[in-house]
Amino acid sequence: MEHLDEDKIQKAILALETFLRPEIREIVSAARSGFSDEQYLVELPDPDTVDLTMEEISSLVVKTSNHYAKMARLNGMVKAQLKISEGRYKSIYKRAKVGKNEDEREANAIHAASIEHSDLTIVEAVNEIVDGLERAARVASESARKIYDRASAQYNAERRSFDHQ
C-alpha cells in the first residue's frame, strides 16, 4: 500500500465528512422535533385491537425490515463520524500539550482542542441516539416477522383444516 502523506489524509477525511455530516445534521434535526417523523420510528399495531390480513402483515415486515436497514446504515455513518471526530480531537489535544508543568500542558491542550471536544461530545450523543433507534428498529423488525410467522402458521392450519372437511 502506498504511503499516504498528510495532505492526502486530510483530503480523504474531508471527503468522508462531506458525505457523513448531512446525515448527522438530519438526525439532530429529527431529535429536536422529538422524532415525530415515521422516518425514524415504526410502531407495530396493537395485537389486541387490530386484525391484519396476510398482505398487511407482509407489508409491515417489509416496512420494518427496510427501516432497520436504514437505521443500521445511519448508525454506521455516525460511528464513522465519531472515529473522525475522536481522531481530530486527540490529534489537536496531543499536539497542544506543551508547557512547563503538567497543569500548564493540560490547560493548553484543553484550550486548543475545545472546539473539537464540543464536536466530539455532540457526535457521541448522536451516536447514543442512533444506537437506540437501531435497537428499536431491530426489535420492531423481529416482532413484525414473528407476527407474520404466527399468522402464516394459523392461516396454513386453517387451510389444512378446511381442505380436510
Secondary structure, DSSP 8 states (H G I E B T S, - for coil): -----HHHHHHHHHHHHHHHHHHHHHHHHHHHTTS-STTT------TTT----HHHHHHHHHHHHHHHHHHHHHHHHHHHHHHHHHHHHHHHHHHT--SSSHHHHHHHHHHHTHHHHHHHHHHHHHHHHHHHHHHHHHHHHHHHHHHHHHHHHHHHHHHHHHHT-
